[in-house]
Amino acid sequence: MENKLSKNELLVEGDINRSEGRKKWLTEEVDATTKKLLEKDAQYFLHQALSTPCMDVLADAQGPFITNTSGKNYFDFHGNNVHQLGFSHPKLIEALKNQLDQLTFSTRRYTNETAIHFAEKLTSLTPGLDKILMTPNGSSAVGIALKLARAITGKFKVVSFWDSFHGASLDVVSVSGEAVFREHMEPLMPGVERIPPPITYRGIYENNEDKAIEYLEYILAKDNQIGAFLAETVRNTDAQIPSKKFWKAARALCDQYGILLILDEIPIALGRTGKLFAYEHFDIIPDILCLGKGLGGGIIPQAAIVTKKEYDRFNHISMGHYTFEKSPMGAAAALTTLQIIEEEHLLEHVVYLEGMMQATLKDFLHKYNIIGDIRGLGLLWGIELVKDRTTKEKATAEAEAIMYECLKNGLSFKVSKGNVLQLCPALTITSTQLAEALVILENALQKISKP
């Protein structure tokens, strides 16, 4: 029973740690020393889908690479979305060392200069959003946003997209759309309306965003207990990008019906899309912005919400109340991350590499019939694999085979929806390194896909 894959697992995720592909990998690609460490890891850590048991043991992480205990390098195009700066950025390490020599913890009821400087810097980059709360992880940031929305509107219902992911805690799983994370978790938090997203491939609206806007208005208008619309500005896991028209219409509808727009940019902010924040592509401003993952520079767990000063009127309610609410270490990491993005002109670098990614992947689309669609923004790209471009049947087995072929040759990425290769490199990757990684991918496509 333990080894049986659920229907949702098979359909939603291709990177399954209990699949035949994983068994073959552990048999053929892992040395004896690593196997012993993996066995020990599995002995002590709770097993869970998409995570433990693990596939390899890491010894180092530098720049765009992760390195295992045998010295093998992988280009990390997964990175758990924390690697905007790459791994172990020297300026960030220096800043954290300096902070360790000063203040390491800030007890509740006290503040510290590092947290204040971070808040000042972050809000200077989010015009119209002036107040923040810090928290150690993205799920908690979304939880704070939901609590704040209830306090502001007096309404408890939330609208979200099918297949959306906003975090793993029970409250956030309740409002997210991915069914695999809700399995065996009922009863969940009530009052959630899930709607189809305006996706560009295999979409229920057949690429007609007007229908998506119509349906959103229908949902918002019919229920006066809806207080929040929670959405990923850009869908991270399979790189779905709504149009500016959709987001401007959604913003207007939220204003019309008195609903807060909560944008979850936990994995996609901080330059991933070529803008510091993805919502900047669409000329809108959310009511609450959720940040996390890369905010800590890939070293310190750090997240935050940013919102409007007019909503700062609930000092009688604990919205966050987290032990590390004003962590000087987390604030140092977040402040330095923002500074590095500016100082090293990473946004310009991402826009340059975006053109390279787009050209290469378009070439793949023309050459390999297994590719049904390519889409992306900045350095977030998805390659959708299909058995047939007409029927759009998912090529799930092929996606997993390509992933393991790439892993063998030093390229790691996530498979989403069972058949989408998500490519998410460090923003600091060089054009030469990016070209090298894409050669590994093309070789795998040639080997696995049929003529």
C-alpha positions as CSV (number, residue, x, y, z in Angstrom):
1,M,0.0,0.0,0.0
2,E,2.8,2.4,0.9
3,N,4.4,2.1,-2.6
4,K,1.2,2.7,-4.5
5,L,1.1,6.0,-6.4
6,S,-2.1,7.9,-6.2
7,K,-4.0,9.0,-9.3
8,N,-3.3,12.6,-8.5
9,E,0.4,12.0,-8.0
10,L,0.6,10.3,-11.4
11,L,-1.2,13.1,-13.1
12,V,0.1,16.1,-11.3
13,E,3.8,15.4,-10.7
14,G,6.3,13.5,-12.8
15,D,9.2,13.8,-10.3
16,I,8.0,11.0,-8.0
17,N,10.3,9.5,-5.5
18,R,8.6,6.1,-5.6
19,S,8.5,5.6,-9.3
20,E,10.3,2.9,-11.3
21,G,12.5,5.6,-12.7
22,R,13.7,6.5,-9.2
23,K,14.4,2.8,-8.4
24,K,16.5,2.5,-11.6
25,W,18.4,5.6,-10.7
26,L,19.2,4.4,-7.2
27,T,20.4,1.0,-8.7
28,E,22.5,2.3,-11.5
29,E,23.7,5.9,-10.7
30,V,24.4,5.9,-7.0
31,D,27.6,4.6,-5.4
32,A,27.8,2.4,-2.3
33,T,28.8,5.2,0.1
34,T,25.9,7.3,-1.1
35,K,23.5,4.4,-0.8
36,K,24.4,4.0,2.8
37,L,23.8,7.7,3.5
38,L,20.5,7.6,1.7
39,E,19.4,4.5,3.7
40,K,20.3,6.4,6.9
41,D,18.4,9.5,5.8
42,A,15.3,7.4,5.0
43,Q,15.7,5.7,8.4
44,Y,15.4,9.0,10.4
45,F,13.3,11.3,8.2
46,L,9.5,10.9,7.7
47,H,8.8,9.7,4.2
48,Q,6.6,11.9,2.1
49,A,5.7,12.3,-1.6
50,L,8.1,14.4,-3.8
51,S,10.7,14.5,-1.0
52,T,12.1,11.8,1.3
53,P,13.4,9.2,0.4
54,C,16.0,11.2,-1.5
55,M,17.9,10.5,-4.7
56,D,21.4,11.8,-3.9
57,V,23.5,13.4,-1.2
58,L,24.9,16.9,-1.6
59,A,28.2,18.1,-0.3
60,D,28.3,21.6,-1.8
61,A,26.3,24.3,-3.6
62,Q,28.0,27.1,-5.4
63,G,26.7,29.5,-8.1
64,P,24.5,27.6,-10.6
65,F,25.7,24.2,-9.4
66,I,24.9,21.7,-6.7
67,T,27.6,19.0,-6.0
68,N,27.2,15.6,-4.6
69,T,29.5,13.7,-2.2
70,S,31.2,12.0,-5.2
71,G,32.1,15.4,-6.7
72,K,29.5,15.3,-9.5
73,N,28.2,18.7,-10.4
74,Y,24.6,19.3,-11.5
75,F,23.3,22.5,-13.1
76,D,20.4,23.2,-10.7
77,F,17.4,24.3,-12.7
78,H,15.1,23.5,-9.8
79,G,16.7,25.1,-6.7
80,N,13.4,25.0,-4.8
81,N,13.1,28.5,-6.3
82,V,15.5,30.0,-3.7
83,H,18.5,30.5,-6.0
84,Q,18.0,33.8,-7.6
85,L,21.5,34.7,-6.5
86,G,22.8,31.3,-7.1
87,F,24.1,29.4,-4.2
88,S,26.6,30.6,-1.5
89,H,26.9,34.1,-3.0
90,P,30.1,35.5,-1.4
91,K,28.6,39.0,-0.6
92,L,25.7,37.3,1.2
93,I,27.9,35.0,3.2
94,E,30.0,38.0,4.2
95,A,26.9,40.0,5.3
96,L,25.6,37.0,7.4
97,K,29.0,36.6,9.0
98,N,29.0,40.3,10.0
99,Q,25.5,39.9,11.4
100,L,26.6,36.9,13.4
101,D,29.3,39.1,15.0
102,Q,26.6,41.6,16.1
103,L,23.0,40.6,16.8
104,T,21.8,37.1,16.2
105,F,18.3,37.2,17.5
106,S,15.6,39.7,18.3
107,T,13.2,38.9,21.1
108,R,9.6,39.7,20.5
109,R,8.6,43.3,21.7
110,Y,12.1,44.5,20.5
111,T,13.2,45.6,17.1
112,N,16.7,45.9,15.5
113,E,18.3,48.1,12.9
114,T,18.8,45.4,10.4
115,A,15.1,44.5,10.3
116,I,14.2,48.3,10.0
117,H,16.7,48.8,7.1
118,F,15.3,45.8,5.3
119,A,11.7,47.0,5.7
120,E,12.7,50.4,4.5
121,K,14.5,49.0,1.4
122,L,11.7,46.6,0.5
123,T,8.9,49.2,0.7
124,S,11.0,51.6,-1.4
125,L,10.8,49.0,-4.2
126,T,7.0,48.4,-3.9
127,P,5.3,51.8,-4.6
128,G,1.8,51.7,-3.1
129,L,2.7,49.0,-0.7
130,D,4.1,50.5,2.5
131,K,3.9,48.0,5.4
132,I,5.4,44.6,5.9
133,L,5.4,41.6,8.2
134,M,8.2,39.1,8.3
135,T,7.9,35.4,8.7
136,P,10.2,32.4,8.3
137,N,8.4,30.7,5.3
138,G,6.1,31.2,2.4
139,S,3.1,29.2,3.8
140,S,3.1,31.5,6.8
141,A,3.2,34.6,4.6
142,V,0.1,33.3,2.7
143,G,-1.6,32.5,6.1
144,I,-0.9,36.1,7.3
145,A,-2.4,37.4,4.1
146,L,-5.6,35.4,4.5
147,K,-6.0,36.5,8.1
148,L,-5.4,40.2,7.2
149,A,-8.0,39.9,4.3
150,R,-10.6,38.6,6.7
151,A,-9.9,41.4,9.2
152,I,-10.1,44.0,6.5
153,T,-13.2,42.8,4.6
154,G,-15.1,41.0,7.3
155,K,-15.6,38.2,4.8
156,F,-14.2,34.6,5.0
157,K,-14.4,33.2,1.5
158,V,-11.5,33.0,-0.9
159,V,-11.2,32.5,-4.7
160,S,-8.2,30.7,-6.1
161,F,-7.2,28.9,-9.3
162,W,-7.4,25.2,-10.0
163,D,-4.0,23.5,-9.7
164,S,-2.5,26.5,-7.8
165,F,0.1,26.0,-5.1
166,H,0.5,28.4,-2.3
167,G,2.1,26.4,0.5
168,A,1.9,23.2,2.5
169,S,0.4,24.1,5.8
170,L,-3.2,23.0,6.4
171,D,-4.8,26.4,6.1
172,V,-3.0,27.2,2.9
173,V,-3.5,23.7,1.4
174,S,-7.2,24.4,2.0
175,V,-7.2,27.4,-0.3
176,S,-4.7,26.0,-2.9
177,G,-5.8,24.2,-6.0
178,E,-3.5,21.2,-6.3
179,A,-5.5,18.2,-5.3
180,V,-2.4,16.0,-4.5
181,F,-1.7,18.2,-1.5
182,R,-5.3,17.9,-0.2
183,E,-5.5,14.1,-0.3
184,H,-6.2,12.5,3.1
185,M,-6.4,16.0,4.7
186,E,-10.2,16.6,4.9
187,P,-12.0,18.3,6.4
188,L,-10.4,21.5,5.1
189,M,-11.1,25.2,5.7
190,P,-14.4,26.1,4.2
191,G,-15.3,28.9,1.9
192,V,-13.0,28.3,-1.1
193,E,-14.1,28.8,-4.7
194,R,-11.7,27.4,-7.2
195,I,-11.9,28.6,-10.8
196,P,-10.1,27.5,-14.0
197,P,-7.0,29.6,-14.7
198,P,-6.5,31.4,-18.0
199,I,-3.8,29.0,-19.2
200,T,-2.3,29.1,-22.7
201,Y,-2.2,25.4,-23.5
202,R,-4.7,22.7,-22.9
203,G,-6.9,25.3,-21.3
204,I,-10.6,25.0,-20.6
205,Y,-11.2,28.4,-22.2
206,E,-9.4,27.4,-25.4
207,N,-7.0,30.4,-25.2
208,N,-9.9,32.8,-24.9
209,E,-9.1,35.0,-21.9
210,D,-12.4,36.9,-22.2
211,K,-14.1,33.8,-21.0
212,A,-11.8,33.6,-18.0
213,I,-12.5,37.2,-17.1
214,E,-16.3,36.6,-17.5
215,Y,-16.2,33.6,-15.2
216,L,-14.1,35.4,-12.6
217,E,-16.7,38.2,-12.6
218,Y,-19.5,35.7,-12.3
219,I,-17.9,34.2,-9.2
220,L,-17.1,37.5,-7.6
221,A,-20.5,39.0,-8.2
222,K,-22.6,36.0,-7.0
223,D,-21.3,35.8,-3.5
224,N,-21.0,38.7,-1.1
225,Q,-18.9,36.6,1.4
226,I,-15.9,36.5,-0.9
227,G,-13.2,38.7,0.6
228,A,-10.0,37.7,-1.3
229,F,-8.7,36.5,-4.7
230,L,-5.5,34.6,-4.1
231,A,-3.4,33.9,-7.1
232,E,0.1,33.4,-8.5
233,T,0.8,36.3,-10.7
234,V,2.6,33.9,-13.0
235,R,2.0,30.2,-12.5
236,N,5.4,28.9,-11.4
237,T,5.4,25.1,-11.7
238,D,4.4,24.9,-15.4
239,A,5.2,28.4,-16.4
240,Q,1.7,29.7,-17.3
241,I,1.6,33.5,-18.0
242,P,-1.7,35.3,-18.1
243,S,-1.9,38.4,-20.3
244,K,-1.8,42.0,-19.1
245,K,-5.5,42.3,-20.2
246,F,-6.4,39.5,-17.8
247,W,-4.6,41.0,-14.8
248,K,-5.9,44.5,-15.4
249,A,-9.4,43.2,-15.7
250,A,-9.0,41.1,-12.5
251,R,-7.7,44.1,-10.6
252,A,-10.6,46.2,-11.8
253,L,-13.1,43.4,-10.8
254,C,-11.6,43.2,-7.3
255,D,-12.0,46.9,-6.9
256,Q,-15.5,46.8,-8.2
257,Y,-16.7,44.1,-5.7
258,G,-14.6,45.1,-2.7
259,I,-12.3,42.1,-2.8
260,L,-8.6,42.1,-1.9
261,L,-6.2,40.9,-4.5
262,I,-3.5,38.8,-2.9
263,L,-0.6,38.0,-5.2
264,D,1.6,35.0,-4.3
265,E,5.1,35.7,-5.8
266,I,6.9,33.5,-3.3
267,P,8.8,31.5,-6.0
268,I,8.8,34.1,-8.9
269,A,9.7,37.5,-7.5
270,L,13.2,39.0,-7.1
271,G,14.1,39.0,-10.8
272,R,12.9,35.5,-11.9
273,T,10.7,37.0,-14.6
274,G,13.0,39.8,-15.6
275,K,11.3,42.3,-13.3
276,L,11.9,42.6,-9.5
277,F,8.2,41.6,-9.0
278,A,6.2,39.8,-11.6
279,Y,3.1,42.1,-11.2
280,E,5.2,44.9,-12.7
281,H,4.8,43.2,-16.1
282,F,1.0,43.8,-15.9
283,D,0.8,47.4,-14.6
284,I,-1.2,46.5,-11.5
285,I,-0.6,46.7,-7.8
286,P,-1.9,44.0,-5.4
287,D,-3.5,44.7,-2.1
288,I,-1.2,42.1,-0.4
289,L,2.0,40.8,-1.9
290,C,3.5,37.5,-0.6
291,L,7.3,37.0,-0.9
292,G,9.6,34.1,0.3
293,K,12.0,31.5,-0.9
294,G,14.8,33.5,-2.6
295,L,14.2,36.4,-0.2
296,G,16.7,34.7,2.1
297,G,19.3,34.4,-0.7
298,G,19.1,30.6,-0.6
299,I,20.7,30.5,2.8
300,I,18.3,31.8,5.5
301,P,14.5,30.9,5.5
302,Q,12.8,34.2,5.1
303,A,9.4,35.4,3.8
304,A,7.3,38.4,4.2
305,I,4.0,40.1,3.2
306,V,3.9,43.7,1.9
307,T,0.6,45.6,2.0
308,K,-1.0,49.0,2.0
309,K,-0.6,51.4,5.0
310,E,-4.3,51.9,5.1
311,Y,-4.7,48.3,6.2
312,D,-2.5,48.9,9.3
313,R,-5.4,49.2,11.7
314,F,-5.5,46.0,13.6
315,N,-3.0,46.3,16.4
316,H,-5.4,44.4,18.6
317,I,-5.0,41.3,16.5
318,S,-1.9,39.1,16.1
319,M,-1.6,38.6,12.3
320,G,1.8,36.9,12.4
321,H,3.2,36.6,15.9
322,Y,6.1,34.3,14.7
323,T,9.1,33.8,16.9
324,F,11.5,35.0,14.2
325,E,9.3,37.9,13.2
326,K,12.1,40.4,13.1
327,S,15.0,38.1,12.7
328,P,18.2,40.0,12.2
329,M,19.8,37.1,10.3
330,G,16.8,36.8,8.0
331,A,16.6,40.6,7.6
332,A,20.4,40.7,6.8
333,A,19.9,38.0,4.2
334,A,16.9,39.7,2.6
335,L,18.4,43.2,2.6
336,T,21.6,41.9,1.0
337,T,19.7,39.9,-1.6
338,L,17.9,43.1,-2.7
339,Q,21.2,45.0,-2.8
340,I,23.0,42.3,-4.8
341,I,20.2,42.2,-7.4
342,E,20.7,45.9,-7.9
343,E,24.4,46.1,-7.7
344,E,25.0,43.2,-10.1
345,H,22.3,44.3,-12.5
346,L,20.7,40.9,-12.4
347,L,17.4,42.2,-14.0
348,E,19.2,43.3,-17.1
349,H,21.1,40.0,-17.2
350,V,17.9,38.0,-16.9
351,V,16.3,39.9,-19.8
352,Y,19.4,39.2,-21.9
353,L,19.4,35.4,-21.1
354,E,15.6,35.3,-21.7
355,G,16.2,36.0,-25.4
356,M,18.7,33.1,-25.5
357,M,16.3,30.7,-23.7
358,Q,13.4,31.7,-26.0
359,A,15.4,31.2,-29.2
360,T,16.9,27.8,-28.1
361,L,13.5,26.4,-26.9
362,K,11.7,27.6,-30.1
363,D,14.4,25.7,-32.0
364,F,13.6,22.6,-29.9
365,L,9.9,23.1,-30.6
366,H,10.5,22.9,-34.4
367,K,12.9,20.0,-34.2
368,Y,11.1,17.6,-31.7
369,N,7.5,16.6,-32.2
370,I,7.3,15.4,-28.5
371,I,7.2,19.1,-27.6
372,G,3.7,20.5,-27.7
373,D,4.4,23.9,-26.3
374,I,7.1,26.1,-24.8
375,R,6.4,29.2,-22.7
376,G,8.2,31.4,-20.3
377,L,9.3,34.7,-19.0
378,G,12.7,35.8,-17.8
379,L,14.5,32.7,-16.5
380,L,11.3,30.7,-15.8
381,W,10.4,28.3,-18.7
382,G,8.2,25.3,-19.3
383,I,8.5,22.7,-22.0
384,E,5.2,20.7,-22.3
385,L,5.7,17.2,-23.7
386,V,3.0,15.4,-25.6
387,K,2.5,12.1,-27.3
388,D,0.6,13.8,-30.1
389,R,0.3,17.6,-30.8
390,T,-3.2,17.2,-32.1
391,T,-4.7,15.3,-29.1
392,K,-2.2,16.9,-26.6
393,E,-2.0,13.6,-24.7
394,K,0.6,14.0,-22.0
395,A,3.9,12.3,-22.5
396,T,4.5,11.5,-18.8
397,A,6.8,8.5,-19.1
398,E,8.9,10.4,-21.6
399,A,9.1,13.4,-19.3
400,E,10.5,11.3,-16.5
401,A,12.9,9.5,-18.8
402,I,14.2,12.8,-20.1
403,M,14.6,14.1,-16.5
404,Y,16.7,11.1,-15.5
405,E,18.8,11.2,-18.7
406,C,19.5,14.9,-17.9
407,L,20.4,14.0,-14.3
408,K,22.8,11.4,-15.5
409,N,24.6,14.1,-17.4
410,G,24.5,16.9,-14.8
411,L,21.3,18.8,-15.3
412,S,18.6,18.9,-12.5
413,F,15.1,20.3,-13.0
414,K,11.5,19.7,-11.9
415,V,8.8,17.9,-13.8
416,S,5.4,19.5,-13.2
417,K,1.9,18.3,-14.2
418,G,3.5,15.0,-15.1
419,N,4.8,16.3,-18.5
420,V,6.1,19.8,-18.2
421,L,9.9,20.3,-17.9
422,Q,10.3,23.4,-15.7
423,L,13.6,25.2,-16.3
424,C,14.5,27.6,-13.5
425,P,18.3,28.3,-13.4
426,A,20.1,30.6,-11.1
427,L,19.8,34.2,-12.3
428,T,23.6,34.5,-12.0
429,I,24.2,31.8,-14.5
430,T,26.5,32.9,-17.4
431,S,25.4,32.6,-21.1
432,T,28.2,30.0,-21.6
433,Q,26.9,27.9,-18.7
434,L,23.3,28.2,-19.9
435,A,24.2,27.0,-23.3
436,E,26.1,24.0,-21.8
437,A,23.0,23.1,-19.8
438,L,20.7,23.4,-22.8
439,V,23.0,21.0,-24.8
440,I,22.4,18.4,-22.0
441,L,18.7,18.9,-22.4
442,E,18.8,18.6,-26.2
443,N,20.8,15.4,-26.1
444,A,18.2,13.9,-23.8
445,L,15.4,15.0,-26.1
446,Q,17.2,13.4,-29.0
447,K,17.6,10.2,-27.1
448,I,14.1,9.8,-25.6
449,S,11.8,11.4,-28.2
450,K,10.7,9.4,-31.3
451,P,11.5,10.8,-34.8
